[in-house]
Amino acid sequence: MKPQMKTASRLAGAIDTWSEWTGRLTAGLILVMVGVGVWNVLGRYIGRAIGQNLTSNALIEIQWYLFDLVFFLGAAYTLKHNAHVRVDVFYKGFSRRQKAWVNLLGTLLFLIPFSGLVIYFSWETIANSWAIWELSPDPGGLPRAPIKSMIIVSFVLLIVQGLAEIVKSLVILLDVGEEQ
């Protein structure tokens, strides 16, 4: 393997490590989200029984925000593990080299351009949310700007993981090509 590809492979490995770490963090957030959800349900019924309000709109929104974080932060991890939904009718029967071509082209033609468009078109909305410190319309609700910012973070992470996937596909394609 050429030195440039070795360097790119090491960088892809570092990106994979970052995505793995982010995915594990996300798994922990699932537990927190479930805990908050259980409290929201129990608190409502226990609160009614004792005549106290034990939940709030903020707690309900925290549960929603945690779900958003799981979705947003889990996307790159899911890509790393090749677990995104795909139509496997043909792909599952492809050779390793054919899969590398599909992954390379899919990342270059669909994932990166789509992610770039999402970032581009959401940027102004998110900036406006920060500018006015947008709050939830619900009484006691949370600020919206931080969670909206996770849209950009998520798609940047997807692009970065996509770059790692490109490198891994190229390594497969170049290694197979050199053996022939």
VEXDREN-2710 file (C-alpha; in Angstrom, 1 decimal):
% VEXDREN-2710
k/r/px/py/pz
1/MET/0.0/0.0/0.0
2/LYS/1.3/3.4/-0.9
3/PRO/2.3/5.8/1.9
4/GLN/-0.6/8.2/1.1
5/MET/-3.1/5.3/1.5
6/LYS/-1.5/4.2/4.7
7/THR/-1.9/7.8/6.1
8/ALA/-5.5/7.9/4.8
9/SER/-6.2/4.5/6.4
10/ARG/-4.8/5.7/9.7
11/LEU/-7.0/8.8/9.5
12/ALA/-10.0/6.6/8.6
13/GLY/-9.2/4.5/11.6
14/ALA/-9.2/7.6/13.8
15/ILE/-12.5/8.7/12.4
16/ASP/-13.9/5.2/13.1
17/THR/-12.7/5.4/16.7
18/TRP/-14.4/8.8/17.1
19/SER/-17.7/7.4/15.6
20/GLU/-17.4/4.4/17.8
21/TRP/-17.0/6.7/20.9
22/THR/-19.9/8.8/19.8
23/GLY/-22.1/5.7/19.3
24/ARG/-21.3/4.4/22.8
25/LEU/-22.2/7.8/24.2
26/THR/-25.4/7.6/22.3
27/ALA/-26.2/4.2/23.8
28/GLY/-25.8/5.8/27.3
29/LEU/-28.2/8.6/26.2
30/ILE/-30.8/5.9/25.4
31/LEU/-30.7/4.7/29.0
32/VAL/-31.0/8.3/30.3
33/MET/-33.9/8.9/27.8
34/VAL/-35.7/5.8/29.0
35/GLY/-35.2/6.9/32.6
36/VAL/-36.6/10.3/32.0
37/GLY/-39.5/8.8/30.2
38/VAL/-40.3/6.4/33.0
39/TRP/-40.1/9.3/35.5
40/ASN/-42.4/11.4/33.3
41/VAL/-45.0/8.6/33.4
42/LEU/-44.6/7.6/37.1
43/GLY/-44.4/11.3/38.2
44/ARG/-47.6/12.1/36.5
45/TYR/-49.5/9.3/38.2
46/ILE/-47.8/9.6/41.6
47/GLY/-48.2/13.4/41.4
48/ARG/-51.9/13.0/40.8
49/ALA/-52.2/10.6/43.7
50/ILE/-50.4/12.9/46.2
51/GLY/-51.7/16.2/44.7
52/GLN/-48.3/17.4/43.6
53/ASN/-46.9/18.2/40.2
54/LEU/-43.9/16.0/39.8
55/THR/-43.3/16.4/36.1
56/SER/-42.9/19.4/33.8
57/ASN/-42.8/20.5/30.2
58/ALA/-39.1/20.8/30.6
59/LEU/-38.8/17.1/31.5
60/ILE/-40.9/16.1/28.6
61/GLU/-38.8/18.2/26.3
62/ILE/-35.6/16.8/27.8
63/GLN/-36.9/13.4/26.8
64/TRP/-37.6/14.6/23.2
65/TYR/-34.1/16.3/23.1
66/LEU/-32.5/13.1/24.2
67/PHE/-34.3/11.2/21.5
68/ASP/-33.0/13.8/19.0
69/LEU/-29.5/13.4/20.3
70/VAL/-29.7/9.6/19.9
71/PHE/-30.8/10.0/16.3
72/PHE/-28.4/12.8/15.4
73/LEU/-25.3/11.3/17.2
74/GLY/-26.1/7.8/16.2
75/ALA/-26.1/8.4/12.4
76/ALA/-22.3/8.3/11.9
77/TYR/-22.0/5.3/14.2
78/THR/-24.6/3.5/12.2
79/LEU/-22.8/4.4/8.9
80/LYS/-19.6/3.1/10.3
81/HIS/-21.3/-0.3/11.2
82/ASN/-22.9/-0.4/7.7
83/ALA/-26.3/-0.6/9.5
84/HIS/-28.2/2.1/7.6
85/VAL/-31.3/0.9/5.7
86/ARG/-30.5/-0.2/2.2
87/VAL/-32.2/-2.3/-0.4
88/ASP/-30.2/-5.5/-0.2
89/VAL/-31.7/-7.4/-3.1
90/PHE/-28.5/-7.2/-5.1
91/TYR/-26.0/-5.8/-2.6
92/LYS/-25.9/-8.9/-0.3
93/GLY/-24.8/-11.0/-3.3
94/PHE/-22.1/-8.7/-4.4
95/SER/-18.4/-9.4/-4.1
96/ARG/-16.3/-7.4/-1.7
97/ARG/-15.0/-5.3/-4.6
98/GLN/-18.5/-4.7/-5.9
99/LYS/-19.7/-3.6/-2.5
100/ALA/-16.7/-1.2/-2.2
101/TRP/-17.8/0.3/-5.6
102/VAL/-21.4/0.7/-4.4
103/ASN/-20.3/2.2/-1.1
104/LEU/-17.8/4.6/-2.8
105/LEU/-20.3/5.8/-5.3
106/GLY/-23.2/6.0/-2.9
107/THR/-21.1/8.1/-0.5
108/LEU/-19.7/10.4/-3.2
109/LEU/-23.0/10.8/-5.1
110/PHE/-25.6/10.7/-2.4
111/LEU/-24.4/10.9/1.2
112/ILE/-21.9/13.8/1.0
113/PRO/-24.0/16.0/-1.3
114/PHE/-27.2/15.4/0.7
115/SER/-25.4/16.1/4.0
116/GLY/-23.9/19.3/2.5
117/LEU/-27.4/20.4/1.4
118/VAL/-28.9/19.8/4.8
119/ILE/-26.1/21.8/6.4
120/TYR/-26.5/24.6/3.9
121/PHE/-30.2/24.9/4.1
122/SER/-30.5/24.6/7.9
123/TRP/-27.7/27.0/8.7
124/GLU/-29.8/30.2/8.5
125/THR/-32.6/28.8/10.5
126/ILE/-30.2/27.6/13.2
127/ALA/-28.4/30.9/13.2
128/ASN/-31.7/32.8/13.6
129/SER/-32.7/30.5/16.5
130/TRP/-29.5/31.4/18.3
131/ALA/-29.9/35.1/17.4
132/ILE/-33.3/35.3/19.1
133/TRP/-32.5/32.6/21.7
134/GLU/-35.6/30.7/20.5
135/LEU/-37.5/29.1/23.3
136/SER/-40.1/26.4/23.3
137/PRO/-43.6/27.8/23.1
138/ASP/-44.7/25.5/26.0
139/PRO/-44.6/27.0/29.5
140/GLY/-41.4/26.1/31.2
141/GLY/-40.0/24.7/27.9
142/LEU/-36.4/24.6/26.9
143/PRO/-34.3/26.7/24.4
144/ARG/-34.5/25.3/20.9
145/ALA/-31.2/26.7/19.4
146/PRO/-28.8/24.1/21.0
147/ILE/-30.9/21.1/19.8
148/LYS/-31.3/22.6/16.4
149/SER/-27.5/23.0/16.2
150/MET/-27.2/19.2/16.5
151/ILE/-28.6/19.0/12.9
152/ILE/-25.3/20.6/11.7
153/VAL/-23.2/18.5/14.1
154/SER/-24.9/15.3/12.9
155/PHE/-24.4/15.9/9.2
156/VAL/-20.8/17.1/9.7
157/LEU/-20.2/13.8/11.6
158/LEU/-21.9/11.9/8.7
159/ILE/-19.6/13.6/6.2
160/VAL/-16.5/12.9/8.2
161/GLN/-17.5/9.2/8.6
162/GLY/-18.4/9.2/4.9
163/LEU/-14.8/10.3/4.2
164/ALA/-13.6/7.3/6.2
165/GLU/-15.9/5.0/4.3
166/ILE/-14.5/6.4/1.0
167/VAL/-10.9/5.6/2.2
168/LYS/-11.9/2.1/3.2
169/SER/-13.6/1.5/-0.1
170/LEU/-10.5/2.8/-2.0
171/VAL/-8.3/0.5/0.1
172/ILE/-10.4/-2.5/-1.0
173/LEU/-10.5/-1.4/-4.6
174/LEU/-6.8/-0.6/-4.8
175/ASP/-5.7/-3.7/-3.0
176/VAL/-7.8/-6.0/-5.2
177/GLY/-6.6/-4.1/-8.3
178/GLU/-2.9/-4.5/-7.3
179/GLU/-3.3/-8.3/-6.8
180/GLN/-4.5/-8.8/-10.4
END
